[in-house]
Amino acid sequence: MIYIHLLLESFRFALSALRANLLRTILSLLGVTVGIFSIITVFTLVDSLEKNIKDSLNFLGDDVVRIEKFPWIFGESYPWWKYVNRPKAQYSEYQFLKNNSKEASAITIFAERFGVTVKHESNSLSGAIVSGIAYQHKDVFEIPVEKGRYFGLQEIEKGANVTIIGAEVAKTLFPSSDPLGQEIKLRGLKYRVIGTMEKQGASITNAPSADDFCYVPYNTFFKMYSGQGNFGVESIIALKGYPEDEGLKNLEGEVTGLLRQKRGLRPREDTNFAINRPEAFSNFLDSIFGVITIAGWVIGSFSILVGGFGIANIMFVSVKERTNIIGIQKSLGAKNFFILFQFLFEAVFLSVLGGLFGLFLVYLLSFLSLGSLELTLSLGNVILGVGVSVIIGTLSGIVPAGMASKLDPVIAIRA
């Protein structure tokens, strides 16, 4: 009970001291407010930007390995000449992996063509993306069908002229009617719409959006683009691993062995394909945002430092003004730790108050419209802001509070 009483007493002293010098209190708060606002704003921007970018890359899949001709290399000079003559992924290789892989939960092969014009009667959309996919594509990558259905197995195998279209394609080609069951034209061929996808919206990276996609069966795709070598069309094989395969090491090792076997590579021959994973790009982004976060700490630290000096200054003044009261308290039996805690609590209270106001400003900032970038003040950043405020208040108030607790009561009363 004595500690609760001590806490309430200290709170009362701190509040009365801050009210007595309101202007001085506000000026001291500003330093901490600006510091916390600077740090948490940078962290909020970085977190929101990172989340938006990673969300926009969901089309790359999660726990997925991709067999491609070119490897993903970031932050280095790209030796493209080493990979340009590599063979492209073949449908026979996809079937071989599908029949022999034990570490993949699902496998697909797909090919894409960008900048395609899609038509329906007098309406047309330029810049659509046509993607030919295998049956298990929905198990490897997300295809959010909102209306209609996904492809049937027979439709995929026979290469039926059916399609699933994105929200933007549906809106442009069928502005006032239901697209299900109607036909669209792709490169002069008619395709019946069997499904439409949920609206995804634009991303901050301008990455391919599901809104602009037209999915067709893989074999149907090459009716439009006959021959895998024509028009720069390249197939990609993608395999999804099991959750218990940490780091997908088992899947990657199995795929490497199987595909080398399929391509007839000898033990001493180099692998002539790349196994790419979306995590590589995520790790590259993490390194970039790590540097930005450090820069945010450096920028905000200067403001926090100024705020800390401001609080230390007001605490030294408070000790000087209340020296007589300290002497009276000690003469009535107040212990040193009571005096210490009283002034230390006042410093922390002042710092936290400034920090909370800084967080409130960041919260207001999150309501601003920044296009496709959505700002979100996370609970982690709120806790960080309050924590930094407590630390600054403690460091700023410990010396003045220590001086106050060591005052001689007789000398203090005469002050």
Contacts in CASP RR format, 6 or more apart in sequence:
PFRMAT RR
TARGET T0000
AUTHOR 0000-0000-0000
METHOD contacts of the structure
MODEL  1
MIYIHLLLESFRFALSALRANLLRTILSLLGVTVGIFSIITVFTLVDSLE
KNIKDSLNFLGDDVVRIEKFPWIFGESYPWWKYVNRPKAQYSEYQFLKNN
SKEASAITIFAERFGVTVKHESNSLSGAIVSGIAYQHKDVFEIPVEKGRY
FGLQEIEKGANVTIIGAEVAKTLFPSSDPLGQEIKLRGLKYRVIGTMEKQ
GASITNAPSADDFCYVPYNTFFKMYSGQGNFGVESIIALKGYPEDEGLKN
LEGEVTGLLRQKRGLRPREDTNFAINRPEAFSNFLDSIFGVITIAGWVIG
SFSILVGGFGIANIMFVSVKERTNIIGIQKSLGAKNFFILFQFLFEAVFL
SVLGGLFGLFLVYLLSFLSLGSLELTLSLGNVILGVGVSVIIGTLSGIVP
AGMASKLDPVIAIRA
6 338 0 8 1.000
6 341 0 8 1.000
7 345 0 8 1.000
9 342 0 8 1.000
10 341 0 8 1.000
10 342 0 8 1.000
10 345 0 8 1.000
10 346 0 8 1.000
11 345 0 8 1.000
11 349 0 8 1.000
13 342 0 8 1.000
13 346 0 8 1.000
14 342 0 8 1.000
14 345 0 8 1.000
14 346 0 8 1.000
14 349 0 8 1.000
14 350 0 8 1.000
15 349 0 8 1.000
17 318 0 8 1.000
17 322 0 8 1.000
17 346 0 8 1.000
18 25 0 8 1.000
18 346 0 8 1.000
18 349 0 8 1.000
18 350 0 8 1.000
21 314 0 8 1.000
24 314 0 8 1.000
24 317 0 8 1.000
25 314 0 8 1.000
25 350 0 8 1.000
28 307 0 8 1.000
28 310 0 8 1.000
28 311 0 8 1.000
28 313 0 8 1.000
28 314 0 8 1.000
28 350 0 8 1.000
29 350 0 8 1.000
29 353 0 8 1.000
29 354 0 8 1.000
29 357 0 8 1.000
30 307 0 8 1.000
31 303 0 8 1.000
31 304 0 8 1.000
31 306 0 8 1.000
31 307 0 8 1.000
31 308 0 8 1.000
31 310 0 8 1.000
31 354 0 8 1.000
32 304 0 8 1.000
32 307 0 8 1.000
32 308 0 8 1.000
32 311 0 8 1.000
32 350 0 8 1.000
32 351 0 8 1.000
32 354 0 8 1.000
32 355 0 8 1.000
32 389 0 8 1.000
32 392 0 8 1.000
32 393 0 8 1.000
33 354 0 8 1.000
33 355 0 8 1.000
33 357 0 8 1.000
33 358 0 8 1.000
33 361 0 8 1.000
34 303 0 8 1.000
34 306 0 8 1.000
34 307 0 8 1.000
34 358 0 8 1.000
35 300 0 8 1.000
35 303 0 8 1.000
35 304 0 8 1.000
35 306 0 8 1.000
35 307 0 8 1.000
35 358 0 8 1.000
36 304 0 8 1.000
36 354 0 8 1.000
36 355 0 8 1.000
36 358 0 8 1.000
36 359 0 8 1.000
36 385 0 8 1.000
36 388 0 8 1.000
36 389 0 8 1.000
37 303 0 8 1.000
37 358 0 8 1.000
37 359 0 8 1.000
37 361 0 8 1.000
37 362 0 8 1.000
38 296 0 8 1.000
38 299 0 8 1.000
38 300 0 8 1.000
38 303 0 8 1.000
39 296 0 8 1.000
39 297 0 8 1.000
39 299 0 8 1.000
39 300 0 8 1.000
39 301 0 8 1.000
39 303 0 8 1.000
39 304 0 8 1.000
39 384 0 8 1.000
39 385 0 8 1.000
39 388 0 8 1.000
40 358 0 8 1.000
40 359 0 8 1.000
40 362 0 8 1.000
40 377 0 8 1.000
40 381 0 8 1.000
40 382 0 8 1.000
40 384 0 8 1.000
40 385 0 8 1.000
41 362 0 8 1.000
41 365 0 8 1.000
42 292 0 8 1.000
42 293 0 8 1.000
42 295 0 8 1.000
42 296 0 8 1.000
42 299 0 8 1.000
42 300 0 8 1.000
43 293 0 8 1.000
43 296 0 8 1.000
43 381 0 8 1.000
43 384 0 8 1.000
44 362 0 8 1.000
44 365 0 8 1.000
44 366 0 8 1.000
44 375 0 8 1.000
44 376 0 8 1.000
44 377 0 8 1.000
44 378 0 8 1.000
44 381 0 8 1.000
45 375 0 8 1.000
46 289 0 8 1.000
46 290 0 8 1.000
46 292 0 8 1.000
46 293 0 8 1.000
47 376 0 8 1.000
47 378 0 8 1.000
47 381 0 8 1.000
48 373 0 8 1.000
48 374 0 8 1.000
48 375 0 8 1.000
48 376 0 8 1.000
49 204 0 8 1.000
49 289 0 8 1.000
49 373 0 8 1.000
50 285 0 8 1.000
50 286 0 8 1.000
50 289 0 8 1.000
51 376 0 8 1.000
52 203 0 8 1.000
52 204 0 8 1.000
52 205 0 8 1.000
52 372 0 8 1.000
52 373 0 8 1.000
52 374 0 8 1.000
53 203 0 8 1.000
53 204 0 8 1.000
53 205 0 8 1.000
53 285 0 8 1.000
54 282 0 8 1.000
54 285 0 8 1.000
55 203 0 8 1.000
56 203 0 8 1.000
56 204 0 8 1.000
56 205 0 8 1.000
56 207 0 8 1.000
57 205 0 8 1.000
57 207 0 8 1.000
57 278 0 8 1.000
57 281 0 8 1.000
57 282 0 8 1.000
58 142 0 8 1.000
59 141 0 8 1.000
59 142 0 8 1.000
59 207 0 8 1.000
59 208 0 8 1.000
59 210 0 8 1.000
60 66 0 8 1.000
60 278 0 8 1.000
60 281 0 8 1.000
61 140 0 8 1.000
61 141 0 8 1.000
61 142 0 8 1.000
61 238 0 8 1.000
61 278 0 8 1.000
62 278 0 8 1.000
63 240 0 8 1.000
63 241 0 8 1.000
63 243 0 8 1.000
63 248 0 8 1.000
64 140 0 8 1.000
64 141 0 8 1.000
64 238 0 8 1.000
64 239 0 8 1.000
64 240 0 8 1.000
64 241 0 8 1.000
64 277 0 8 1.000
64 278 0 8 1.000
65 238 0 8 1.000
65 239 0 8 1.000
65 241 0 8 1.000
65 248 0 8 1.000
65 251 0 8 1.000
65 252 0 8 1.000
65 255 0 8 1.000
65 275 0 8 1.000
65 276 0 8 1.000
65 277 0 8 1.000
66 236 0 8 1.000
66 237 0 8 1.000
66 238 0 8 1.000
66 275 0 8 1.000
66 276 0 8 1.000
66 277 0 8 1.000
67 89 0 8 1.000
67 93 0 8 1.000
67 236 0 8 1.000
67 237 0 8 1.000
67 238 0 8 1.000
67 239 0 8 1.000
67 255 0 8 1.000
67 259 0 8 1.000
67 273 0 8 1.000
67 274 0 8 1.000
67 275 0 8 1.000
67 276 0 8 1.000
68 89 0 8 1.000
68 234 0 8 1.000
68 236 0 8 1.000
68 273 0 8 1.000
68 274 0 8 1.000
68 276 0 8 1.000
69 83 0 8 1.000
69 86 0 8 1.000
69 87 0 8 1.000
69 88 0 8 1.000
69 89 0 8 1.000
69 234 0 8 1.000
69 273 0 8 1.000
69 274 0 8 1.000
70 80 0 8 1.000
70 83 0 8 1.000
70 86 0 8 1.000
70 274 0 8 1.000
71 83 0 8 1.000
71 274 0 8 1.000
71 276 0 8 1.000
72 274 0 8 1.000
72 276 0 8 1.000
72 280 0 8 1.000
72 281 0 8 1.000
74 280 0 8 1.000
74 281 0 8 1.000
74 284 0 8 1.000
75 284 0 8 1.000
83 274 0 8 1.000
86 272 0 8 1.000
86 273 0 8 1.000
87 263 0 8 1.000
87 272 0 8 1.000
87 273 0 8 1.000
88 228 0 8 1.000
88 229 0 8 1.000
88 234 0 8 1.000
88 235 0 8 1.000
89 109 0 8 1.000
89 234 0 8 1.000
89 235 0 8 1.000
89 236 0 8 1.000
89 237 0 8 1.000
89 273 0 8 1.000
90 228 0 8 1.000
90 235 0 8 1.000
91 109 0 8 1.000
91 218 0 8 1.000
91 235 0 8 1.000
92 262 0 8 1.000
93 237 0 8 1.000
93 259 0 8 1.000
93 262 0 8 1.000
93 263 0 8 1.000
94 107 0 8 1.000
94 108 0 8 1.000
94 109 0 8 1.000
94 134 0 8 1.000
94 235 0 8 1.000
94 237 0 8 1.000
96 258 0 8 1.000
96 262 0 8 1.000
97 104 0 8 1.000
97 107 0 8 1.000
97 237 0 8 1.000
97 239 0 8 1.000
97 255 0 8 1.000
97 258 0 8 1.000
97 259 0 8 1.000
97 262 0 8 1.000
98 107 0 8 1.000
100 258 0 8 1.000
101 107 0 8 1.000
101 239 0 8 1.000
101 251 0 8 1.000
101 254 0 8 1.000
101 255 0 8 1.000
101 258 0 8 1.000
102 254 0 8 1.000
103 241 0 8 1.000
103 242 0 8 1.000
103 245 0 8 1.000
103 250 0 8 1.000
103 251 0 8 1.000
103 254 0 8 1.000
103 255 0 8 1.000
104 239 0 8 1.000
104 240 0 8 1.000
104 241 0 8 1.000
104 251 0 8 1.000
104 254 0 8 1.000
104 255 0 8 1.000
105 139 0 8 1.000
105 240 0 8 1.000
105 241 0 8 1.000
105 242 0 8 1.000
106 136 0 8 1.000
106 139 0 8 1.000
106 140 0 8 1.000
106 239 0 8 1.000
106 240 0 8 1.000
106 241 0 8 1.000
107 134 0 8 1.000
107 136 0 8 1.000
107 140 0 8 1.000
107 237 0 8 1.000
107 238 0 8 1.000
107 239 0 8 1.000
107 240 0 8 1.000
108 133 0 8 1.000
108 134 0 8 1.000
108 135 0 8 1.000
108 136 0 8 1.000
108 137 0 8 1.000
108 139 0 8 1.000
108 140 0 8 1.000
108 141 0 8 1.000
108 237 0 8 1.000
108 238 0 8 1.000
109 133 0 8 1.000
109 134 0 8 1.000
109 218 0 8 1.000
109 235 0 8 1.000
109 236 0 8 1.000
109 237 0 8 1.000
109 238 0 8 1.000
110 131 0 8 1.000
110 132 0 8 1.000
110 133 0 8 1.000
110 134 0 8 1.000
110 137 0 8 1.000
110 218 0 8 1.000
110 235 0 8 1.000
110 236 0 8 1.000
110 238 0 8 1.000
111 131 0 8 1.000
111 132 0 8 1.000
111 218 0 8 1.000
111 221 0 8 1.000
111 222 0 8 1.000
111 225 0 8 1.000
111 228 0 8 1.000
111 233 0 8 1.000
111 234 0 8 1.000
111 235 0 8 1.000
111 236 0 8 1.000
112 129 0 8 1.000
112 130 0 8 1.000
112 131 0 8 1.000
112 132 0 8 1.000
112 233 0 8 1.000
113 129 0 8 1.000
113 130 0 8 1.000
113 131 0 8 1.000
113 221 0 8 1.000
113 224 0 8 1.000
113 225 0 8 1.000
113 231 0 8 1.000
113 233 0 8 1.000
114 127 0 8 1.000
114 129 0 8 1.000
114 208 0 8 1.000
115 126 0 8 1.000
115 127 0 8 1.000
115 128 0 8 1.000
115 129 0 8 1.000
116 127 0 8 1.000
116 128 0 8 1.000
116 129 0 8 1.000
116 130 0 8 1.000
116 186 0 8 1.000
116 187 0 8 1.000
116 214 0 8 1.000
117 124 0 8 1.000
117 125 0 8 1.000
117 126 0 8 1.000
117 127 0 8 1.000
117 128 0 8 1.000
118 124 0 8 1.000
118 125 0 8 1.000
118 128 0 8 1.000
118 165 0 8 1.000
118 169 0 8 1.000
118 173 0 8 1.000
118 184 0 8 1.000
118 185 0 8 1.000
118 186 0 8 1.000
118 214 0 8 1.000
119 125 0 8 1.000
119 173 0 8 1.000
119 184 0 8 1.000
119 185 0 8 1.000
120 173 0 8 1.000
120 174 0 8 1.000
120 182 0 8 1.000
120 183 0 8 1.000
120 184 0 8 1.000
120 185 0 8 1.000
123 172 0 8 1.000
123 173 0 8 1.000
123 174 0 8 1.000
123 175 0 8 1.000
124 172 0 8 1.000
124 173 0 8 1.000
125 168 0 8 1.000
125 169 0 8 1.000
125 172 0 8 1.000
125 173 0 8 1.000
127 212 0 8 1.000
128 169 0 8 1.000
128 212 0 8 1.000
128 213 0 8 1.000
128 214 0 8 1.000
129 208 0 8 1.000
129 212 0 8 1.000
129 213 0 8 1.000
129 214 0 8 1.000
130 186 0 8 1.000
130 213 0 8 1.000
130 214 0 8 1.000
130 216 0 8 1.000
130 221 0 8 1.000
130 224 0 8 1.000
131 213 0 8 1.000
131 214 0 8 1.000
131 215 0 8 1.000
131 216 0 8 1.000
131 221 0 8 1.000
132 215 0 8 1.000
132 216 0 8 1.000
132 217 0 8 1.000
132 218 0 8 1.000
132 220 0 8 1.000
132 221 0 8 1.000
133 151 0 8 1.000
133 156 0 8 1.000
133 215 0 8 1.000
133 216 0 8 1.000
133 217 0 8 1.000
133 218 0 8 1.000
134 156 0 8 1.000
134 218 0 8 1.000
135 151 0 8 1.000
135 152 0 8 1.000
135 153 0 8 1.000
135 156 0 8 1.000
135 157 0 8 1.000
137 143 0 8 1.000
137 215 0 8 1.000
138 150 0 8 1.000
139 240 0 8 1.000
140 238 0 8 1.000
140 239 0 8 1.000
140 240 0 8 1.000
141 238 0 8 1.000
143 150 0 8 1.000
143 164 0 8 1.000
143 197 0 8 1.000
143 210 0 8 1.000
143 215 0 8 1.000
144 197 0 8 1.000
144 198 0 8 1.000
144 200 0 8 1.000
144 210 0 8 1.000
145 164 0 8 1.000
145 195 0 8 1.000
145 196 0 8 1.000
145 197 0 8 1.000
145 198 0 8 1.000
146 167 0 8 1.000
146 196 0 8 1.000
146 197 0 8 1.000
146 198 0 8 1.000
147 178 0 8 1.000
147 180 0 8 1.000
147 195 0 8 1.000
147 196 0 8 1.000
148 180 0 8 1.000
148 194 0 8 1.000
148 195 0 8 1.000
148 196 0 8 1.000
149 194 0 8 1.000
149 195 0 8 1.000
150 164 0 8 1.000
150 195 0 8 1.000
151 162 0 8 1.000
151 164 0 8 1.000
151 194 0 8 1.000
151 215 0 8 1.000
151 217 0 8 1.000
154 160 0 8 1.000
155 162 0 8 1.000
155 217 0 8 1.000
156 217 0 8 1.000
156 218 0 8 1.000
156 219 0 8 1.000
157 217 0 8 1.000
157 219 0 8 1.000
158 217 0 8 1.000
158 219 0 8 1.000
159 217 0 8 1.000
159 218 0 8 1.000
159 219 0 8 1.000
159 220 0 8 1.000
159 223 0 8 1.000
160 217 0 8 1.000
160 220 0 8 1.000
161 189 0 8 1.000
161 190 0 8 1.000
161 191 0 8 1.000
161 192 0 8 1.000
161 216 0 8 1.000
161 220 0 8 1.000
161 223 0 8 1.000
162 191 0 8 1.000
162 192 0 8 1.000
162 193 0 8 1.000
162 194 0 8 1.000
162 216 0 8 1.000
162 217 0 8 1.000
162 220 0 8 1.000
163 184 0 8 1.000
163 186 0 8 1.000
163 191 0 8 1.000
163 192 0 8 1.000
163 193 0 8 1.000
163 194 0 8 1.000
163 195 0 8 1.000
163 214 0 8 1.000
163 215 0 8 1.000
163 216 0 8 1.000
164 193 0 8 1.000
164 194 0 8 1.000
164 195 0 8 1.000
164 196 0 8 1.000
164 197 0 8 1.000
164 213 0 8 1.000
164 214 0 8 1.000
164 215 0 8 1.000
165 173 0 8 1.000
165 179 0 8 1.000
165 184 0 8 1.000
165 193 0 8 1.000
165 195 0 8 1.000
165 196 0 8 1.000
165 197 0 8 1.000
165 213 0 8 1.000
165 214 0 8 1.000
165 215 0 8 1.000
166 196 0 8 1.000
166 197 0 8 1.000
166 210 0 8 1.000
166 211 0 8 1.000
166 212 0 8 1.000
166 213 0 8 1.000
166 214 0 8 1.000
167 196 0 8 1.000
167 197 0 8 1.000
167 198 0 8 1.000
167 199 0 8 1.000
167 200 0 8 1.000
167 201 0 8 1.000
167 210 0 8 1.000
167 211 0 8 1.000
168 199 0 8 1.000
168 209 0 8 1.000
168 211 0 8 1.000
168 212 0 8 1.000
169 184 0 8 1.000
169 211 0 8 1.000
169 212 0 8 1.000
169 213 0 8 1.000
169 214 0 8 1.000
170 179 0 8 1.000
170 193 0 8 1.000
170 196 0 8 1.000
173 179 0 8 1.000
173 184 0 8 1.000
174 182 0 8 1.000
179 193 0 8 1.000
179 195 0 8 1.000
179 196 0 8 1.000
180 193 0 8 1.000
180 194 0 8 1.000
180 195 0 8 1.000
180 196 0 8 1.000
181 192 0 8 1.000
181 193 0 8 1.000
181 194 0 8 1.000
182 192 0 8 1.000
182 193 0 8 1.000
183 190 0 8 1.000
183 191 0 8 1.000
183 192 0 8 1.000
183 193 0 8 1.000
184 190 0 8 1.000
184 191 0 8 1.000
184 193 0 8 1.000
184 214 0 8 1.000
185 191 0 8 1.000
186 214 0 8 1.000
186 216 0 8 1.000
186 224 0 8 1.000
187 224 0 8 1.000
189 223 0 8 1.000
189 224 0 8 1.000
191 214 0 8 1.000
191 216 0 8 1.000
191 220 0 8 1.000
197 210 0 8 1.000
197 211 0 8 1.000
197 213 0 8 1.000
198 210 0 8 1.000
199 211 0 8 1.000
200 209 0 8 1.000
200 210 0 8 1.000
200 211 0 8 1.000
201 209 0 8 1.000
201 211 0 8 1.000
201 372 0 8 1.000
202 209 0 8 1.000
202 372 0 8 1.000
203 209 0 8 1.000
203 372 0 8 1.000
204 372 0 8 1.000
204 373 0 8 1.000
222 228 0 8 1.000
225 231 0 8 1.000
225 233 0 8 1.000
227 233 0 8 1.000
228 234 0 8 1.000
228 235 0 8 1.000
239 251 0 8 1.000
239 255 0 8 1.000
241 248 0 8 1.000
241 251 0 8 1.000
242 251 0 8 1.000
245 251 0 8 1.000
248 277 0 8 1.000
252 275 0 8 1.000
252 277 0 8 1.000
255 275 0 8 1.000
256 271 0 8 1.000
256 275 0 8 1.000
259 273 0 8 1.000
260 271 0 8 1.000
263 272 0 8 1.000
263 273 0 8 1.000
265 271 0 8 1.000
265 272 0 8 1.000
304 388 0 8 1.000
304 392 0 8 1.000
307 392 0 8 1.000
307 396 0 8 1.000
308 351 0 8 1.000
308 392 0 8 1.000
308 393 0 8 1.000
308 395 0 8 1.000
308 396 0 8 1.000
309 396 0 8 1.000
310 396 0 8 1.000
311 347 0 8 1.000
311 350 0 8 1.000
311 351 0 8 1.000
311 392 0 8 1.000
311 393 0 8 1.000
311 396 0 8 1.000
311 397 0 8 1.000
312 347 0 8 1.000
312 396 0 8 1.000
312 397 0 8 1.000
312 399 0 8 1.000
312 400 0 8 1.000
314 350 0 8 1.000
315 343 0 8 1.000
315 346 0 8 1.000
315 347 0 8 1.000
315 396 0 8 1.000
315 397 0 8 1.000
315 400 0 8 1.000
315 401 0 8 1.000
316 400 0 8 1.000
316 403 0 8 1.000
318 343 0 8 1.000
318 346 0 8 1.000
318 400 0 8 1.000
319 326 0 8 1.000
319 343 0 8 1.000
319 400 0 8 1.000
319 401 0 8 1.000
319 403 0 8 1.000
319 404 0 8 1.000
322 404 0 8 1.000
323 407 0 8 1.000
323 412 0 8 1.000
323 415 0 8 1.000
324 412 0 8 1.000
324 413 0 8 1.000
324 415 0 8 1.000
326 339 0 8 1.000
326 404 0 8 1.000
326 407 0 8 1.000
326 409 0 8 1.000
326 412 0 8 1.000
327 407 0 8 1.000
327 409 0 8 1.000
327 410 0 8 1.000
327 412 0 8 1.000
327 413 0 8 1.000
328 413 0 8 1.000
329 338 0 8 1.000
329 339 0 8 1.000
330 339 0 8 1.000
330 407 0 8 1.000
330 409 0 8 1.000
330 412 0 8 1.000
331 409 0 8 1.000
331 413 0 8 1.000
336 405 0 8 1.000
336 406 0 8 1.000
337 405 0 8 1.000
339 401 0 8 1.000
339 404 0 8 1.000
339 405 0 8 1.000
339 407 0 8 1.000
340 401 0 8 1.000
340 402 0 8 1.000
340 404 0 8 1.000
340 405 0 8 1.000
341 401 0 8 1.000
342 401 0 8 1.000
342 404 0 8 1.000
343 397 0 8 1.000
343 400 0 8 1.000
343 401 0 8 1.000
343 402 0 8 1.000
343 404 0 8 1.000
343 405 0 8 1.000
344 394 0 8 1.000
344 397 0 8 1.000
344 398 0 8 1.000
344 401 0 8 1.000
347 393 0 8 1.000
347 394 0 8 1.000
347 396 0 8 1.000
347 397 0 8 1.000
347 398 0 8 1.000
347 400 0 8 1.000
347 401 0 8 1.000
348 389 0 8 1.000
348 390 0 8 1.000
348 393 0 8 1.000
348 394 0 8 1.000
348 397 0 8 1.000
350 393 0 8 1.000
351 389 0 8 1.000
351 390 0 8 1.000
351 392 0 8 1.000
351 393 0 8 1.000
351 396 0 8 1.000
352 386 0 8 1.000
352 389 0 8 1.000
352 390 0 8 1.000
352 393 0 8 1.000
354 389 0 8 1.000
355 385 0 8 1.000
355 386 0 8 1.000
355 388 0 8 1.000
355 389 0 8 1.000
356 386 0 8 1.000
356 389 0 8 1.000
359 377 0 8 1.000
359 382 0 8 1.000
359 385 0 8 1.000
359 386 0 8 1.000
362 377 0 8 1.000
362 381 0 8 1.000
363 377 0 8 1.000
365 375 0 8 1.000
366 375 0 8 1.000
366 376 0 8 1.000
366 377 0 8 1.000
368 375 0 8 1.000
END
